[in-house]
Amino acid sequence: MRVASNKLKHILDFFHSELNGIYPTSEIEAMTAIAVYSVLGFSKTDMVLRAEENLNQSDLLKLYDCAKDLKNHVPLQYILKEAWFYNLKFYVNNNVLIPRPETEELVDVIIKENKTTHSFLDIGTGSGCIPVSIKKNSSSATVSACDISKAALQVAQKNAENHKTNIHFFEKDILNESIAGKFDVIISNPPYIKKEEAATLSKQVIEHEPHLALFTGEDDIVFYKKIIDLCKTSLNEKGHLYFELNPLTANSVKDYALNSNLFSSVELLKDMSGNVRFLRAEK
Ligand SMILES: C[S@@+](CC[C@H](N)C(=O)[O-])C[C@H]1O[C@@H](n2cnc3c(N)ncnc32)[C@H](O)[C@@H]1O
């Protein structure tokens, strides 16, 4: 199908005709509005009031390509190279996981509970959404973050610079290397999807997001075990550990934390959808 003319209303029709049957109508409308806002700076009201306006060739082409990519299940955030997290705009590409709302919930808890905390470490930082949001809200804290992926660290560094935050990023394979230094708070949203869950993932996720960020190895909770063990040497007394969890393995992670005898308290917390999603432990 072609776009009938350069008019905005015709590119809006094009989004619907290309994406109909692939996404629910409400999602098509939401994605179209985000794309139009990103390319033209038009609000939803503008989309109605300015529907008869002719777009220039360059904007028309950007929106046309966007609809075509969405049809091929490319996530909108990768197409636009941006994702919103904790009211901040992050640059993203397909080397990093698209930040999720559940992780925003965790960051909100961490920021509210650690107003006077001095040092934070985020393990498996991806886009850097966690450390940048924390540093933005706790400007006097020292914030460090690591990842095994050089490409992800480049994205995280770019986001730290875009938000004028000073964060110490370093490359680290958490499964095979140790960490220098001690921290008041350690956070991780590690890869936690079991291989057998792959069939349940959408095409957007499985075909476009980095598998390094998604999947665990043979042991479904290997990352959690390593990070809990690390708390022996790298988490300060009275320090806190926060994890984002897979509800399917949450209890195994909690048991491992309890059996480590490192913590005075270990709790599981639910996300807004009612799923057990987070762990909080105090040393
Ligand atoms: C689920 S993503 C989380 C990204 C980001 N923190 C977020 O919440 O959006 C997990 C991250 O762990 C990183 N990772 C995978 N294996 C790792 C390892 N062995 N050591 C350190 N980081 C690793 C991946 O590159 C990915 O960025």
Ligand as a Chemical Component Dictionary entry (heavy atoms), coordinates in Angstrom:
data_LIG
# 
_chem_comp.id                   LIG 
_chem_comp.type                 NON-POLYMER 
_chem_comp.pdbx_formal_charge   0 
_chem_comp.three_letter_code    LIG 
# 
loop_
_chem_comp_atom.comp_id 
_chem_comp_atom.atom_id 
_chem_comp_atom.alt_atom_id 
_chem_comp_atom.type_symbol 
_chem_comp_atom.charge 
_chem_comp_atom.model_Cartn_x 
_chem_comp_atom.model_Cartn_y 
_chem_comp_atom.model_Cartn_z 
_chem_comp_atom.pdbx_ordinal 
LIG C1  C1  C 0  17.748 -7.569  31.716 1  
LIG S1  S1  S 1  19.063 -6.561  31.099 2  
LIG C2  C2  C 0  18.893 -5.163  32.192 3  
LIG C3  C3  C 0  19.326 -3.864  31.577 4  
LIG C4  C4  C 0  18.989 -2.629  32.416 5  
LIG N1  N1  N 0  19.579 -2.722  33.737 6  
LIG C5  C5  C 0  17.490 -2.448  32.549 7  
LIG O1  O1  O 0  16.954 -2.721  33.637 8  
LIG O2  O2  O -1 16.838 -2.042  31.563 9  
LIG C6  C6  C 0  20.475 -7.435  31.723 10 
LIG C7  C7  C 0  21.839 -6.831  31.419 11 
LIG O3  O3  O 0  22.839 -7.721  31.951 12 
LIG C8  C8  C 0  23.959 -7.748  31.068 13 
LIG N2  N2  N 0  24.706 -8.998  31.280 14 
LIG C9  C9  C 0  24.472 -10.218 30.733 15 
LIG N3  N3  N 0  25.395 -11.098 31.161 16 
LIG C10 C10 C 0  26.239 -10.418 32.001 17 
LIG C11 C11 C 0  27.393 -10.776 32.742 18 
LIG N4  N4  N 0  27.876 -12.029 32.733 19 
LIG N5  N5  N 0  28.008 -9.830  33.490 20 
LIG C12 C12 C 0  27.518 -8.554  33.515 21 
LIG N6  N6  N 0  26.433 -8.152  32.833 22 
LIG C13 C13 C 0  25.788 -9.078  32.076 23 
LIG C14 C14 C 0  23.338 -7.631  29.688 24 
LIG O4  O4  O 0  24.281 -7.163  28.739 25 
LIG C15 C15 C 0  22.170 -6.664  29.946 26 
LIG O5  O5  O 0  22.560 -5.338  29.687 27 
# 
loop_
_chem_comp_bond.comp_id 
_chem_comp_bond.atom_id_1 
_chem_comp_bond.atom_id_2 
_chem_comp_bond.value_order 
_chem_comp_bond.pdbx_ordinal 
LIG C1  S1  SING 1  
LIG S1  C2  SING 2  
LIG S1  C6  SING 3  
LIG C2  C3  SING 4  
LIG C3  C4  SING 5  
LIG C4  N1  SING 6  
LIG C4  C5  SING 7  
LIG C5  O1  DOUB 8  
LIG C5  O2  SING 9  
LIG C6  C7  SING 10 
LIG C7  O3  SING 11 
LIG C7  C15 SING 12 
LIG O3  C8  SING 13 
LIG C8  N2  SING 14 
LIG C8  C14 SING 15 
LIG N2  C9  SING 16 
LIG N2  C13 SING 17 
LIG C9  N3  DOUB 18 
LIG N3  C10 SING 19 
LIG C10 C11 SING 20 
LIG C10 C13 DOUB 21 
LIG C11 N4  SING 22 
LIG C11 N5  DOUB 23 
LIG N5  C12 SING 24 
LIG C12 N6  DOUB 25 
LIG N6  C13 SING 26 
LIG C14 O4  SING 27 
LIG C14 C15 SING 28 
LIG C15 O5  SING 29 
# 
